Amino acid sequence: MERGEGVFERIARLAASLPDGAEIAQRMGRAGLARDRLDPSNFAAVPTLAKGSLAAVQDAADGFRAVLPFGGLSEVSRIFRSPGGTYDFAGDGPDYWGFAAYVSAAGIGPDDIAVVALAYQGTPGAFMFDEGLQSVGAAVIPTGTMGSEAVLSLIEDLRPTVFVGTPSHLVGLIRRHEEAGGNWQATMRLRLALLAGERVTDDIREFLSERGVAAWQAYGTAEAGLIGHECDVHSGLHIRSDILVEICDPATGQPRPDGETGEVVVTVPRKVYPMLRLGTGDISAFAGGECACGRGEKRLVGILGRTDELTKVRGMFIHPRDIAALAAEVPLAKRLWVEVHREADGDDVRILVEPATGPHESAAFEPVEQLFRQRCGLRGRLVVMPQGTGKDGPFVRDLRQK
Ligand SMILES: [Zn+2]
């Protein structure tokens, strides 16, 4: 980033410097736009790229070069894989994902110790927080997907001030400590929970607040990194200052008037894996008025839903294509589908299997949970159905009340 350069200047500079083979360059070319003529008046003429199309772009011949327009792989520090078959690329440099703005807004600094209890394997969520925390000087305990008992023991020994993870995980840790006779609030130092992956209900906020823990939330994607974050007023999500967010009609890609709902379309002008008008599939709206915190950035009201068929559970997407592939790996199943239910303690993912022939012991299907986890990065619970009870239908059925 050049000093003093605005977001749009950086976007225009990015567009002008793209190699001809870059996916963004080709997309602009198809729309008849000259790359050195991009300005705010014609920007919305650049067709959006649907998040769901990224896998196809990457699958295409020479796809990686098309999504990595600049230094190619030499500029890349890490490669992640998202459900649905997309690869996500991170570049060198501190705070590539933009999470420092979030952790700073939450008041985290060099005297903080943070547990990061998100998966470090395969997907970028844990690294987004980890690098943001490192960039403000906080110490990180990378517990990743360690079991609850081990995580609790680390918390009891090291007394961290910040927890990063899912709300159900944190509530479970606190309950475990209290059931063993501990007085959480009197002995632990935890004051902040940066929660991800699940809806944060009022009950959870209250449970944590009673124990001196403030619950914070942000919004980001594996392609863009941080998009918006809460402030201490907790009224919407302030948009990161070095990216451009539009709220668009999902069908046309055209911006909608302020205050109306639409798809979050994000532009991230950076050297590695730049994003120009990426349609996230998330639905939101700009919040009206100024925030009482005094920050100037525009806010989103929060994420109101999904525009496409992807089903989001605990921060991960279940793609029907992944479940179709899973079903093909289980020949003993006549039908296999996934249902997502909302339970009191979080979202419940069930993998339902109807055996093909004769009664089968559940044990025959036990590998299904592991296969599902490998594909989707999520835990699911196997449910073997009696024969004849399955229905033909979609591979993924989201039965949570909206
Ligand atoms: Zn604010």
Boltz pocket constraint, residues with backbone or C-beta under 6 A from the ligand:
constraints:
  - pocket:
      binder: B
      contacts: [[A, 230], [A, 231], [A, 232], [A, 233], [A, 234], [A, 235], [A, 238], [A, 291], [A, 292], [A, 293], [A, 294], [A, 295]]
      max_distance: 6.0
